[in-house]
Every structure is written in C-alpha cells, then in structure tokens.
Amino acid sequence: MLDRIALSLTVPLLLGTGQPLIPENWKLLVSGPGRFSVAMPAAHKEDAQTVTTATASKLKVSLFIAIGRDDAAFVVSYCDYPDKDLKTGSLDQRLNLARDGAVANSGGKLKRETAIELNGHKGRDLAIEKDGETIARMRIYFVERRLYQVMVLGVAPVKDVGSFLDSFRLNK
C-alpha cells in the first residue's frame, strides 16, 4: 500500500520535470510537427507563410499566434532550411541574418542582443525598439536545420513576456 502511494506521488513529479510553470488561464501549446511546447496567454491560431531567402530558396514558415493583454501578439514560428543554405556560412552568420531580418521587418532598430543557449543550441535574445519604445522581444534558435523564433510583438506586460519566452521548450 505504501509503495502505491509513493508511486502515485512520484510519477506526477517525474512527468512534470522540464515543463514550464504556466500562468493561470494560459494554455500549453504542444506542437508535434514543430517539436516544441510553449505557454500561450490565449488560444492560438495557426498560419503558414512562404518566404524567399537570400539564396532564392523558398521556406515554409509555420506560425502559432495568440493575442494577449494590450493586443500584444505572442508568436512562435519555425522553418526548415534546405541543405544548400546550411552549407553557406556559420551558425553565427545564420543567427545574424535572422536577427537582421527581424529588425528590418519591424522597421525598428536593435536595442539589445544577448547570446543564449537552449539545450545546447545557440540562440539570441533580442529587444527591438521603434520611436524609443520596445516593440518586439524575441529569442531565436537554430536547432540543426530548423530556425525557431519566439517573439512578443507590441507592448505587453513584462511578466507576460518573461512567462512566454521562458516557457519555450524543445520536444523530441
């Protein structure tokens, strides 16, 4: 009997390891094809776009978007690069290109950049500002041939931004 009680207490603890603490009323999004999980402040919508790289490759970008407080957009996107694009340039150069593209597409300027890692994969933590206001906080990671972008667009409460960015996990 005691063994069964100990097991019933231990299994949830083991299953819960590595999972983010989800703020109240947030939703946990687990994407099988995307191989990630993240806490979203509301129900998400999925979308896809096609973008063209500097080498003229067409990339399918999968997007997961939730709207939070103050109309801030909480977004996770990922795309897989073809081998020919991965053969040109280093991982740092690919991260630089992703950063530069994000800054250019926002119409803002880079306010802050920090090198980060997630499960041994290199990434960047960025803040982009426009007219003196932070308009985007994001983290970008390259995992093998996949680029992940985890971002909050617009002005959102600092706690929400941290909860979202910190909840991003890679799944196998």
Residue frames as a rotation matrix with the C-alpha (Angstrom) as fourth column:
MET 1
0.571 0.821 0.000 0.00
0.821 -0.571 0.000 0.00
0.000 0.000 -1.000 0.00
LEU 2
0.491 -0.473 -0.731 2.77
0.136 -0.788 0.601 2.42
-0.860 -0.394 -0.323 0.96
ASP 3
-0.585 -0.728 0.356 4.59
0.426 0.097 0.899 1.61
-0.690 0.678 0.254 -2.31
ARG 4
-0.115 0.642 0.758 1.48
0.982 -0.042 0.184 2.50
0.151 0.765 -0.626 -4.32
ILE 5
0.823 0.388 -0.415 1.14
0.490 -0.855 0.172 5.85
-0.287 -0.345 -0.893 -2.50
ALA 6
0.044 -0.898 -0.439 4.82
0.080 -0.434 0.897 6.66
-0.996 -0.075 0.053 -3.05
LEU 7
-0.631 -0.257 0.732 4.49
0.691 0.242 0.681 5.76
-0.352 0.936 0.025 -6.75
SER 8
0.309 0.839 0.448 1.37
0.939 -0.345 -0.001 7.90
0.154 0.420 -0.894 -7.17
LEU 9
0.798 -0.089 -0.596 3.25
0.182 -0.907 0.379 10.86
-0.574 -0.411 -0.708 -5.69
THR 10
-0.166 -0.985 -0.050 6.47
0.119 -0.070 0.990 10.27
-0.979 0.158 0.128 -7.65
VAL 11
-0.241 0.074 0.968 5.08
0.922 0.328 0.204 9.75
-0.303 0.942 -0.148 -11.16
PRO 12
0.793 0.545 0.271 3.47
0.605 -0.755 -0.251 13.23
0.068 0.363 -0.929 -11.44
LEU 13
0.632 -0.636 -0.443 6.70
-0.171 -0.672 0.720 14.78
-0.756 -0.379 -0.534 -10.19
LEU 14
-0.359 -0.798 0.485 8.73
0.331 0.377 0.865 12.92
-0.873 0.471 0.129 -12.80
LEU 15
0.033 0.459 0.888 6.29
0.996 0.056 -0.066 13.70
-0.080 0.887 -0.455 -15.60
GLY 16
0.899 0.421 -0.120 6.27
0.421 -0.907 -0.021 17.36
-0.117 -0.032 -0.993 -14.63
THR 17
0.139 -0.913 -0.384 10.03
0.350 -0.318 0.881 17.86
-0.926 -0.257 0.275 -14.78
GLY 18
-0.770 -0.548 0.327 11.11
0.514 -0.229 0.827 20.16
-0.378 0.805 0.458 -17.56
GLN 19
-0.007 0.829 0.559 7.61
0.904 -0.233 0.358 21.55
0.427 0.508 -0.748 -18.06
PRO 20
-0.773 -0.280 0.569 7.22
0.112 -0.944 -0.311 25.28
0.624 -0.177 0.761 -17.59
LEU 21
-0.573 0.648 -0.501 5.05
0.582 -0.108 -0.806 26.77
-0.577 -0.754 -0.315 -14.91
ILE 22
-0.541 0.467 0.699 2.04
0.637 -0.315 0.703 28.03
0.549 0.826 -0.127 -16.78
PRO 23
-0.965 0.242 0.103 0.40
-0.258 -0.798 -0.544 31.25
-0.050 -0.551 0.833 -15.58
GLU 24
-0.460 0.871 0.171 -3.23
0.330 0.347 -0.878 30.95
-0.824 -0.348 -0.447 -14.61
ASN 25
0.522 0.829 -0.202 -5.61
-0.037 -0.215 -0.976 30.92
-0.852 0.517 -0.081 -17.59
TRP 26
-0.128 -0.609 -0.783 -2.76
-0.934 -0.190 0.301 30.36
-0.332 0.770 -0.544 -20.08
LYS 27
0.903 0.426 0.062 -2.78
-0.354 0.817 -0.454 27.43
-0.244 0.388 0.889 -22.50
LEU 28
-0.123 -0.938 0.325 0.05
-0.325 0.347 0.880 24.97
-0.938 0.003 -0.348 -23.09
LEU 29
0.742 0.241 -0.625 0.66
-0.661 0.108 -0.743 24.53
-0.111 0.964 0.240 -26.81
VAL 30
-0.088 -0.737 0.671 2.45
-0.196 0.673 0.713 21.31
-0.977 -0.069 -0.204 -27.76
SER 31
0.560 0.205 -0.803 3.37
-0.802 -0.106 -0.587 21.05
-0.205 0.973 0.105 -31.43
GLY 32
0.599 -0.295 0.745 4.31
0.170 0.955 0.242 17.56
-0.783 -0.019 0.622 -32.59
PRO 33
0.697 -0.332 0.636 5.49
0.695 0.091 -0.713 18.59
0.179 0.939 0.295 -36.06
GLY 34
0.692 -0.413 0.592 7.18
-0.282 -0.910 -0.305 21.70
0.664 0.044 -0.746 -34.61
ARG 35
0.189 -0.591 -0.785 8.85
0.674 0.659 -0.334 19.65
0.714 -0.465 0.523 -31.87
PHE 36
-0.837 -0.419 0.353 8.25
0.045 -0.695 -0.718 22.37
0.546 -0.585 0.600 -29.25
SER 37
0.158 0.881 -0.447 5.94
0.923 0.030 0.384 23.40
0.352 -0.473 -0.808 -26.44
VAL 38
-0.870 -0.346 0.352 5.16
0.228 -0.914 -0.336 26.87
0.437 -0.212 0.874 -25.12
ALA 39
-0.307 0.776 -0.551 2.67
0.821 -0.077 -0.566 28.57
-0.482 -0.626 -0.613 -22.81
MET 40
-0.681 0.191 0.706 0.33
0.440 -0.664 0.605 30.97
0.585 0.723 0.368 -24.62
PRO 41
-0.956 0.287 -0.060 -1.80
-0.123 -0.579 -0.806 33.68
-0.266 -0.763 0.589 -22.96
ALA 42
0.035 0.987 -0.159 -4.85
-0.743 -0.080 -0.665 32.68
-0.669 0.141 0.730 -25.02
ALA 43
0.498 0.188 0.846 -5.99
0.351 0.849 -0.395 30.13
-0.793 0.494 0.357 -27.57
HIS 44
-0.445 -0.784 -0.434 -3.67
-0.198 -0.386 0.901 30.22
-0.873 0.487 0.017 -30.57
LYS 45
0.831 0.528 -0.175 -4.26
-0.273 0.113 -0.955 30.32
-0.485 0.842 0.238 -34.30
GLU 46
-0.063 -0.850 0.524 -2.02
0.392 0.461 0.796 28.58
-0.918 0.256 0.304 -36.80
ASP 47
0.846 0.210 -0.490 -0.88
-0.331 -0.513 -0.792 30.03
-0.418 0.832 -0.365 -40.10
ALA 48
0.172 -0.829 0.532 1.76
0.702 0.482 0.524 29.37
-0.691 0.283 0.665 -42.72
GLN 49
0.776 -0.044 -0.629 3.70
-0.387 -0.821 -0.420 31.68
-0.498 0.569 -0.654 -45.00
THR 50
0.573 -0.671 0.471 6.28
0.814 0.528 -0.240 31.20
-0.088 0.521 0.849 -47.71
VAL 51
0.759 -0.432 -0.487 9.37
-0.305 -0.897 0.320 33.40
-0.575 -0.095 -0.813 -47.64
THR 52
0.838 -0.537 0.093 12.31
0.301 0.314 -0.901 33.61
0.455 0.783 0.425 -50.00
THR 53
0.583 -0.711 -0.393 15.86
0.512 -0.053 0.857 33.51
-0.630 -0.701 0.333 -48.62
ALA 54
0.358 -0.570 -0.740 18.85
-0.571 -0.760 0.310 35.48
-0.739 0.311 -0.597 -49.89
THR 55
-0.745 -0.647 0.160 19.83
-0.306 0.545 0.780 32.37
-0.592 0.533 -0.605 -51.89
ALA 56
-0.461 0.679 -0.571 16.37
-0.853 -0.162 0.497 32.27
0.245 0.716 0.654 -53.53
SER 57
-0.893 0.222 -0.392 15.23
0.290 0.949 -0.123 29.24
0.345 -0.224 -0.912 -51.53
LYS 58
-0.096 0.930 0.354 11.53
-0.514 -0.351 0.783 29.11
0.853 -0.107 0.511 -50.67
LEU 59
-0.959 -0.227 -0.172 10.88
0.046 0.473 -0.880 28.40
0.281 -0.851 -0.443 -46.99
LYS 60
0.106 0.990 -0.090 7.57
0.205 0.067 0.976 27.34
0.973 -0.122 -0.196 -45.48
VAL 61
-0.872 -0.338 0.354 7.20
-0.219 -0.378 -0.900 29.17
0.438 -0.862 0.255 -42.17
SER 62
-0.055 0.836 -0.546 4.75
0.648 0.446 0.618 27.71
0.760 -0.320 -0.566 -39.66
LEU 63
-0.720 -0.114 0.685 3.25
-0.282 -0.853 -0.439 30.29
0.634 -0.509 0.582 -37.27
PHE 64
-0.089 0.669 -0.738 1.41
0.874 0.408 0.265 29.95
0.479 -0.621 -0.621 -33.97
ILE 65
-0.746 -0.131 0.653 -0.14
0.032 -0.986 -0.162 33.22
0.665 -0.100 0.740 -32.78
ALA 66
0.039 0.754 -0.655 -2.06
0.976 0.112 0.188 34.21
0.215 -0.647 -0.732 -29.64
ILE 67
-0.120 0.006 0.993 -3.21
0.062 -0.998 0.014 37.70
0.991 0.064 0.120 -28.72
GLY 68
-0.343 -0.115 -0.932 -2.53
0.902 0.239 -0.361 38.71
0.264 -0.964 0.022 -25.13
ARG 69
0.371 0.457 -0.808 -3.16
0.740 -0.671 -0.040 41.75
-0.561 -0.583 -0.587 -22.99
ASP 70
0.186 -0.214 -0.959 -2.92
-0.206 -0.963 0.175 45.15
-0.961 0.165 -0.223 -24.66
ASP 71
0.921 0.330 -0.207 -3.22
-0.274 0.171 -0.946 43.44
-0.277 0.929 0.248 -28.07
ALA 72
-0.095 -0.993 -0.072 0.35
-0.899 0.055 0.435 42.10
-0.428 0.106 -0.898 -27.90
ALA 73
0.738 0.268 -0.619 0.96
-0.575 0.730 -0.369 39.20
0.353 0.628 0.693 -30.29
PHE 74
0.093 -0.651 0.753 2.68
-0.674 0.516 0.529 36.13
-0.733 -0.557 -0.390 -28.85
VAL 75
0.763 0.152 -0.628 4.20
-0.640 0.315 -0.701 34.22
0.092 0.937 0.337 -31.74
VAL 76
-0.022 -0.779 0.626 6.24
-0.228 0.614 0.756 31.08
-0.973 -0.126 -0.191 -32.30
SER 77
0.790 0.208 -0.577 7.45
-0.605 0.103 -0.790 30.38
-0.104 0.973 0.207 -35.81
TYR 78
0.000 -0.838 0.546 9.70
-0.190 0.536 0.823 27.78
-0.982 -0.103 -0.159 -37.30
CYS 79
0.833 0.157 -0.531 11.05
-0.549 0.117 -0.828 26.84
-0.068 0.981 0.183 -40.70
ASP 80
0.488 -0.668 0.562 13.49
0.320 0.736 0.597 24.28
-0.812 -0.111 0.573 -42.03
TYR 81
0.325 -0.492 -0.808 16.37
-0.769 -0.634 0.076 25.44
-0.550 0.597 -0.585 -44.20
PRO 82
0.987 -0.035 -0.159 17.50
-0.081 0.740 -0.668 23.38
0.141 0.672 0.727 -47.21
ASP 83
0.581 -0.814 -0.016 20.96
0.688 0.480 0.545 21.84
-0.436 -0.327 0.838 -47.12
LYS 84
0.104 -0.583 0.806 22.31
0.850 -0.368 -0.376 24.31
0.516 0.724 0.458 -49.70
ASP 85
0.549 0.145 0.823 21.53
-0.147 -0.953 0.266 27.24
0.823 -0.267 -0.502 -47.37
LEU 86
0.979 -0.166 0.121 23.14
-0.091 0.178 0.980 25.50
-0.184 -0.970 0.159 -44.40
LYS 87
0.470 -0.848 0.244 26.38
0.879 0.475 -0.041 24.91
-0.081 0.234 0.969 -46.27
THR 88
-0.034 -0.460 0.887 26.96
0.468 -0.792 -0.393 28.64
0.883 0.402 0.242 -46.70
GLY 89
-0.046 -0.066 0.997 28.10
-0.557 -0.826 -0.081 30.49
0.829 -0.559 0.001 -43.62
SER 90
-0.886 -0.339 -0.317 28.48
0.103 0.521 -0.847 29.58
0.452 -0.783 -0.427 -39.99
LEU 91
-0.117 0.842 -0.527 25.76
0.941 0.263 0.211 29.16
0.316 -0.471 -0.823 -37.39
ASP 92
-0.295 -0.046 -0.954 26.58
0.594 -0.791 -0.146 32.64
-0.748 -0.610 0.261 -36.04
GLN 93
-0.976 -0.057 -0.209 26.16
-0.125 -0.639 0.759 34.09
-0.177 0.767 0.617 -39.54
ARG 94
-0.540 0.840 -0.057 22.74
0.463 0.353 0.813 32.41
0.703 0.412 -0.580 -39.87
LEU 95
0.016 0.513 -0.858 21.71
0.985 -0.156 -0.075 33.83
-0.172 -0.844 -0.508 -36.48
ASN 96
-0.661 -0.316 -0.680 22.94
0.236 -0.948 0.212 37.26
-0.712 -0.020 0.702 -37.60
LEU 97
-0.938 0.341 0.065 20.84
-0.003 -0.194 0.981 37.03
0.347 0.920 0.183 -40.77
ALA 98
-0.177 0.911 -0.372 17.76
0.824 0.344 0.450 36.03
0.538 -0.227 -0.811 -38.77
ARG 99
-0.141 0.036 -0.989 18.35
0.793 -0.594 -0.134 38.92
-0.593 -0.803 0.055 -36.36
ASP 100
-0.878 -0.280 -0.388 18.90
0.024 -0.836 0.548 41.42
-0.478 0.472 0.741 -39.19
GLY 101
-0.737 0.666 0.114 15.75
0.288 0.157 0.945 40.22
0.611 0.729 -0.308 -40.97
ALA 102
0.005 0.753 -0.658 13.67
0.989 0.095 0.116 40.62
0.150 -0.651 -0.744 -37.80
VAL 103
-0.337 -0.198 -0.920 14.96
0.495 -0.869 0.006 44.14
-0.801 -0.454 0.391 -37.22
ALA 104
-0.991 -0.069 -0.118 14.43
-0.066 -0.519 0.852 45.15
-0.121 0.852 0.509 -40.86
ASN 105
-0.535 0.845 -0.022 10.90
0.522 0.351 0.777 43.68
0.664 0.404 -0.629 -40.99
SER 106
0.009 0.543 -0.839 9.92
0.985 -0.152 -0.087 45.52
-0.175 -0.826 -0.536 -37.79
GLY 107
0.418 0.068 0.906 11.04
0.469 -0.870 -0.151 48.90
0.778 0.488 -0.395 -39.08
GLY 108
0.996 -0.060 0.064 12.81
-0.084 -0.458 0.885 49.41
-0.024 -0.887 -0.461 -35.76
LYS 109
0.196 -0.979 -0.056 16.36
-0.592 -0.072 -0.802 49.18
0.782 0.190 -0.594 -34.51
LEU 110
0.239 -0.207 -0.949 18.18
0.511 0.858 -0.058 46.69
0.826 -0.470 0.310 -32.36
LYS 111
0.642 0.063 0.764 18.10
-0.525 -0.690 0.498 47.84
0.559 -0.721 -0.409 -28.75
ARG 112
0.044 -0.588 0.808 19.74
-0.910 0.309 0.275 44.83
-0.411 -0.747 -0.522 -27.08
GLU 113
0.596 0.070 -0.800 21.17
-0.497 0.815 -0.299 41.45
0.631 0.575 0.521 -28.05
THR 114
0.052 -0.545 0.837 22.44
-0.918 0.304 0.255 38.64
-0.393 -0.782 -0.484 -25.84
ALA 115
-0.393 -0.241 -0.887 23.86
-0.592 0.805 0.044 35.26
0.704 0.543 -0.459 -26.86
ILE 116
0.088 0.491 0.866 21.83
-0.927 0.359 -0.110 32.42
-0.365 -0.793 0.487 -25.29
GLU 117
-0.836 -0.262 -0.483 21.52
-0.425 0.865 0.267 28.65
0.347 0.429 -0.834 -25.47
LEU 118
0.231 0.887 0.400 18.63
-0.954 0.288 -0.087 26.23
-0.192 -0.361 0.913 -25.25
ASN 119
0.823 0.052 0.566 19.50
-0.107 0.992 0.065 22.57
-0.558 -0.114 0.822 -24.67
GLY 120
-0.031 -0.958 0.285 22.96
0.400 0.250 0.882 23.22
-0.916 0.141 0.375 -26.10
HIS 121
0.100 0.139 0.985 21.64
0.991 -0.105 -0.085 25.02
0.091 0.985 -0.148 -29.20
LYS 122
-0.811 -0.507 -0.291 22.88
0.526 -0.851 0.016 28.55
-0.256 -0.140 0.957 -29.86
GLY 123
0.230 0.894 0.385 20.45
0.942 -0.304 0.142 31.42
0.244 0.330 -0.912 -29.97
ARG 124
-0.841 -0.383 0.382 19.97
0.305 -0.919 -0.251 35.13
0.447 -0.095 0.890 -29.43
ASP 125
0.050 0.810 -0.584 17.73
0.954 -0.213 -0.213 37.14
-0.297 -0.546 -0.783 -27.13
LEU 126
-0.727 -0.296 0.620 16.74
0.584 -0.741 0.331 40.41
0.362 0.602 0.711 -28.80
ALA 127
0.076 0.750 -0.657 14.89
0.646 -0.539 -0.540 43.60
-0.760 -0.383 -0.525 -28.00
ILE 128
-0.574 -0.149 0.805 13.83
0.773 -0.422 0.473 45.81
0.269 0.894 0.358 -30.91
GLU 129
-0.182 0.493 -0.851 12.66
0.567 -0.654 -0.500 49.37
-0.803 -0.574 -0.160 -30.43
LYS 130
-0.358 0.170 0.918 10.95
0.797 -0.457 0.395 51.99
0.487 0.873 0.028 -32.53
ASP 131
0.118 0.376 0.919 10.43
-0.030 -0.924 0.382 55.61
0.992 -0.073 -0.098 -31.53
GLY 132
-0.510 -0.495 0.704 12.03
-0.668 -0.288 -0.686 54.89
0.542 -0.820 -0.184 -28.15
GLU 133
0.241 0.668 0.704 9.60
-0.916 0.397 -0.063 52.08
-0.321 -0.630 0.707 -27.26
THR 134
-0.819 -0.452 0.352 10.31
-0.350 0.881 0.317 48.36
-0.454 0.137 -0.881 -27.24
ILE 135
0.048 0.863 -0.503 8.09
-0.988 -0.033 -0.151 46.87
-0.147 0.504 0.851 -29.94
ALA 136
0.690 0.143 -0.710 9.47
-0.346 0.926 -0.150 43.33
0.636 0.349 0.688 -30.04
ARG 137
-0.007 -0.681 0.732 11.14
-0.913 0.303 0.273 40.93
-0.407 -0.667 -0.624 -27.64
MET 138
0.817 0.334 -0.470 12.30
-0.535 0.742 -0.404 37.73
0.214 0.582 0.785 -29.19
ARG 139
0.001 -0.803 0.596 14.50
-0.542 0.500 0.675 34.71
-0.840 -0.324 -0.435 -28.95
ILE 140
0.660 0.112 -0.743 15.83
-0.728 0.341 -0.595 32.93
0.187 0.933 0.307 -32.00
TYR 141
0.079 -0.600 0.796 17.42
-0.489 0.672 0.556 29.49
-0.869 -0.433 -0.240 -32.07
PHE 142
0.130 -0.090 -0.987 18.90
-0.897 0.413 -0.155 27.27
0.422 0.906 -0.027 -34.74
VAL 143
0.080 -0.041 0.996 18.35
-0.577 0.813 0.080 23.61
-0.813 -0.581 0.042 -33.99
GLU 144
-0.210 -0.315 0.926 20.04
0.577 0.724 0.378 21.52
-0.789 0.613 0.029 -36.67
ARG 145
-0.817 -0.107 0.566 18.39
0.561 -0.370 0.740 22.90
0.130 0.923 0.362 -39.83
ARG 146
0.188 0.979 0.083 15.38
0.849 -0.205 0.486 24.48
0.493 -0.020 -0.870 -38.13
LEU 147
-0.858 -0.313 0.408 15.08
0.118 -0.892 -0.436 28.15
0.501 -0.325 0.802 -37.16
TYR 148
0.053 0.842 -0.536 12.75
0.973 0.078 0.218 28.92
0.225 -0.533 -0.815 -34.24
GLN 149
-0.756 -0.153 0.637 11.57
0.025 -0.979 -0.204 32.45
0.654 -0.138 0.743 -33.48
VAL 150
-0.044 0.687 -0.725 9.75
0.974 0.190 0.120 33.01
0.220 -0.702 -0.678 -30.20
MET 151
-0.857 -0.363 0.365 8.51
0.369 -0.928 -0.055 36.59
0.359 0.087 0.929 -30.02
VAL 152
0.056 0.833 -0.550 6.21
0.861 -0.319 -0.395 39.10
-0.505 -0.452 -0.735 -28.41
LEU 153
-0.670 -0.197 0.716 5.21
0.630 -0.661 0.408 41.91
0.393 0.725 0.566 -30.77
GLY 154
0.277 0.723 0.633 3.73
0.108 -0.678 0.727 45.08
0.955 -0.133 -0.266 -29.35
VAL 155
-0.544 -0.415 0.730 3.78
-0.610 -0.402 -0.683 46.37
0.577 -0.816 -0.034 -25.81
ALA 156
0.391 0.619 -0.681 2.96
0.098 0.708 0.699 43.66
0.915 -0.340 0.217 -23.29
PRO 157
0.828 -0.099 0.552 3.35
-0.558 -0.238 0.795 43.49
0.052 -0.966 -0.252 -19.51
VAL 158
-0.103 -0.990 -0.092 6.91
-0.941 0.128 -0.314 42.45
0.323 0.054 -0.945 -18.63
LYS 159
-0.322 0.024 0.947 5.70
-0.616 0.754 -0.229 39.45
-0.719 -0.657 -0.228 -16.62
ASP 160
0.723 0.659 0.208 3.76
-0.239 0.521 -0.819 38.11
-0.648 0.543 0.534 -19.64
VAL 161
0.616 -0.569 -0.545 6.79
-0.702 -0.082 -0.707 38.49
0.358 0.818 -0.451 -21.90
GLY 162
-0.407 -0.838 0.363 9.04
-0.911 0.341 -0.233 36.60
0.071 -0.426 -0.902 -19.48
SER 163
-0.021 0.489 0.872 6.47
-0.473 0.764 -0.439 33.86
-0.881 -0.422 0.215 -18.86
PHE 164
0.899 0.409 -0.156 6.07
-0.299 0.313 -0.902 33.29
-0.320 0.857 0.404 -22.58
LEU 165
0.420 -0.808 -0.413 9.74
-0.740 -0.042 -0.671 33.40
0.525 0.588 -0.616 -23.61
ASP 166
-0.451 -0.651 0.610 10.85
-0.891 0.373 -0.260 31.29
-0.059 -0.661 -0.748 -20.65
SER 167
0.220 0.639 0.737 8.20
-0.543 0.708 -0.452 28.62
-0.811 -0.300 0.503 -21.28
PHE 168
0.607 0.002 -0.795 9.52
-0.773 0.235 -0.589 27.66
0.186 0.972 0.145 -24.73
ARG 169
0.054 -0.547 0.835 10.83
-0.488 0.715 0.500 24.06
-0.871 -0.435 -0.228 -24.73
LEU 170
-0.314 -0.217 -0.924 12.16
-0.910 0.345 0.228 21.74
0.269 0.913 -0.306 -27.39
ASN 171
0.444 0.489 0.751 10.48
-0.608 0.780 -0.148 18.34
-0.658 -0.391 0.643 -27.61
LYS 172
-0.678 -0.722 0.137 11.81
-0.428 0.539 0.725 15.21
-0.598 0.432 -0.675 -29.21
